[in-house]
Amino acid sequence: MYNSASTIDTPVKVKTAQPVSQEPPQFTSERLLMRPLLNSDFYAWHKLWQEEDNIANAGLEAMVHDNFARIWFNQTRKECAKVGILRCTNGAGTFIGDGGMYQFLNQWPEVVYLVEKKYPGEGFSTKSLKALMDVW
């Protein structure tokens, strides 16, 4: 039987693994290539983040201004274990999103990802997250 009185004052220490590096290595899943975001990804990344429908669940507003978007892009590349998600077809990769781990003020790590809404139900978010967890 559960006795809640016995657990009220019991401290709990939780440990979790931290990333080996804030810049994860390049890694793949069946149909995806994940690699650190590059400066050359900015325009595809910015297009993704300009769409209200894409970022509705992120708690942010669309990043319509280039200057603000560039600052955000550069800052997240430094502060997150962040990767670009590329859909691989015929040996080439097309930028379709980004994802990674973010740890704000030494709190619990948070998974962040954004994949273009034109790929619903194809499993790209799930596949990229599973692959990221393997290298975490």
C-alpha positions, 0 to 999 in steps of 0.5 A: 500500500502506498503511504504518501506520508513517508515520501513527503520529506524524502529528498530525491537526487536526479542524475541525467547524462549531459551531452558530450558536446554542444555540437553533436556529430553528423548522424543519420537515420533511415531517410535523414541526415542530421548535422550541425547547423551551418551558416549556409542553412540560414535562409532555409532555416529562416524560411521555416521559422517565418511560417506561423503554422510551423512554429505555432507549438513553439510558443514563439512568433514568426521570425519575419525580420532577417536581423532578429532571425540571424541573431536567434540562429547564431545564438541557438547554434552556440547554446543548444546541442542543435542540428539541421535535419535534412531529408535525403533523397537520391543522395542529396539532402534537403533542409526540412527542419532543425532539432536538438537539446537545450538546457536553460539556466541549468534546468532539465534539458529540453528537446526542441525540434521543428520540421516543415509542416508539409511532411505530416505523418512521415515520421521525420520528427520521431526519427530525428529525435530517436537518432539524436537520443542515441548520440546524446 
